[in-house]
């Protein structure tokens, strides 16, 4: 069984060490850091399997750190904060966190949420990878100037290769296999994140936003009150 590494980011040493102690009791490996800047350095050198992230940090706050991580990759994130209002929770979820806990919280409950999230996250990714295998009948999918090299898991936009994360690739594959079809956000969540995903459907918006930033004029358009589709017209 894989030994998961959990990074705990909190400038309160007592809370950080308490969370680490409870996680270690359940056989998790932990790394504790006191700032988002230290966490970014950790991400570059030895990325963990999951983040337990405080919102209020010295310097860069947890929201900005979460946004930066989500621009590069998908990895489970639980935010913790003393802020208990709905706006803060929604902001955390919209930026890409998968769960939000309010201080003071039960360390046992946090461990339970960590275990549940890891199980759902990584099992969903395995299911997604397995489900994708039968669809590799065609080595290449193309919509306008977008090309997906399926077996190599590579993306070409206007002839140039673009680095994408696993979920960014999965979303592009869904759209490229069904050009001009409008998908609801819930449909996208099921196809890309898996049926057990329980975070905000705004995760879809952020994934699309990241792809648009990486590929200028990518023909993914919003369908008002519904979701998104990839157009074939105008893609040339």
N, C-alpha and C positions, 0 to 999 in steps of 0.2 A: 504494500500500500504506500502511496506517495506520502512523503513527509512534507506537509505544507509549511511555508514560511510566512508568518504574519508580521507586518511592520506596524508598530504602534507609534503614532505621531502625536505627541502632547507635551506642552512645555511644563505641565504640572508633574513633577517627578513622582510624587506619591501615586497619582492616578495611573501614570504610565507603568510604574513598577507593579502596581496592583493588577492591572489588566494583563501584563505579561505573565505574572505569577499564575493567574487562573488559566491562561491559555497553555502554559507549560504543563499544568496538571493534566490537561487533556492531550498531551503529547505533541503539541504544536511547537515548532521552533519560532522564536520571536527575535525581532530587532527593534530596539527602542531609539527614537530620535526626538529631539526637543523643538525642532523647527522645520518649516516647509523647505527651507534651503538645504538642510541636511538630508531631508527626504528626497529631494531632487538628485542630490549626489548619489544617494543609495540607489535610486531608480536607474541611474546611468551605469553604476558599477555592478550591482547585484540585485536586480528587480525582484521583489517578493511576490508571493502568490496572491496576496490580499493586503489591503490597507485598512487599519482602524485609525481614523483621521479626526483630530480635533478641529473645530471651526476657528476658534479664537487662538491664533498663534502670533508670536512676535514676528514682525516683518511681514512676509507674505502670509495671507490667511489661508485657511483650509479650502475655501471656495475657489480661490485662484489656483491653488495646487491641484485640486480636482479637475478644474478646467484644462490645465496643461497636460495632465495625465491622459485625459479623455481625447485630447487632440492627437495623441500618439498610439494609444492602445486601449484594449478592453481588459480590465482586471477588476475583481470585486472590491468595492469600497463601502465601508460603513462609516458614516459621519457621526461624531459625538459632539454635543454642545450643551451649554447651559441655557441657550435660547430655546424657549418653548412655544414660540408663536408660529402660526401656520405659514407665514411668508418665508421664514427662515427654512422651514422644512421643505417647502416647495422649491425654493431656490437651490437647496442642496440636491434634491432629486432631479431638477431640471438640468443642473450642471453635470449630472451623470452618476451621482452616488446611488447605491442600490438599497441603502437603508439609512435611517436617521434615528439616533437614540438621544434622549435628553438626560443631562446630568441633574441630580445623582441617579445612577442606574445600578441595577444588580449586575455584578460581574458574571454571575452564573447565566443570567439572561443574555448577556453579550456573547458569552461562549456558545450558547445554544444558537444564537442568530448567526454567528460565524460558521458553525458547523452546517447549519441549514443552507446558508448562502453558498458555501463552498461546494456542497453536494449538488445543489441545483445548477450552479454556474458551470462547473466542470463536467458534470454529466450531460448538460445541455450541449456543451461544446463537442463532446464525444459523439452525441447523437447527430449533431449537425454535420460533423465530418463524415460519419458513416453514411448518413442519408445522401450526402453529396456524391459518394462514389459511383452509384449507378448512373448518375447524370453526366459522367465524363465520357459519354459516347462520342460527342464531338469535341475535338481537341481545342476548339476555338469558338467563342461567341463574339458577334460583332453587332453593334448598333451605332450607325453613323461612324464617327471617328473613334469610338470606344471599342477596344478589343480586350477580351478576357482569354488568357491562355490557361485553360482549366487545370490540366495536369501539372503545370508548373506553378499554378497559383500566382500568375503575374497579370498586371494591368498595363495596357498601353493606351494613352490618350494622345490623339493627333501624332501618333508615331513615337512618342516619348514614353519611357517606362515611368510609372508612378508608384511610389511605395504606399501600400495600404495595409491596414490591420485586417485580421481575420474577419471581423464583422463587417468592415467596409467592403471587403471582397464578396462576402455572402450577400450583402444587400445589392451590390452591382449585379451579381449573378441572377438574383431573383428578378430584377428589372429587365436584364438583358434576355432572359428566357421568355419574358412576357412583355415585349415592347407595346407601348400604348395602353396597357391595362392599368387601371387605377386600383391601387391597393389601399385598404384602410391601415391606420397605424396598428391596430390590433392584429391584422393579418401579418404585417411586417414583423411585429414583435414575436409572433408564433414561429414564423419561418426563419428568422435570424437569431433570436434569443432563445427560443424553445418555449414549449407550453408551460413550463414551470416558472417562467420569469414573472416577478411580481412588482417590479419597479414602475416608474412613471412612463407613460407612452411618449413623453417628451424626449425620451432617449432616441426615438426615431428622428425627430427634428434635428437633434444635435449630430447624429450620424450623417444625415443628408447635408447639414451645414459644413461638416468637415470635408466631405467629398467635393462639395462645390468650391471650397477654398483650395483644395488640391488640384482641381481640374476646372479651369475657367470655362464658362459656357457649357458645362455638362448639362445635357438636356433632361434633367430631372425637374419636374414641375409640381408645385403643390396643387392639389385638387380641393377647392374650397369646401370645407365641411366634411371632407372624406379622408384624404391622405395624400399619396404621391403616385406619380407614374413617370416612366421614361418615354419621351417622344422619339419617334423615328424621323419625323419631318424636322428639318432645321438642324439635324445632327451632323450633316455633311459640312 
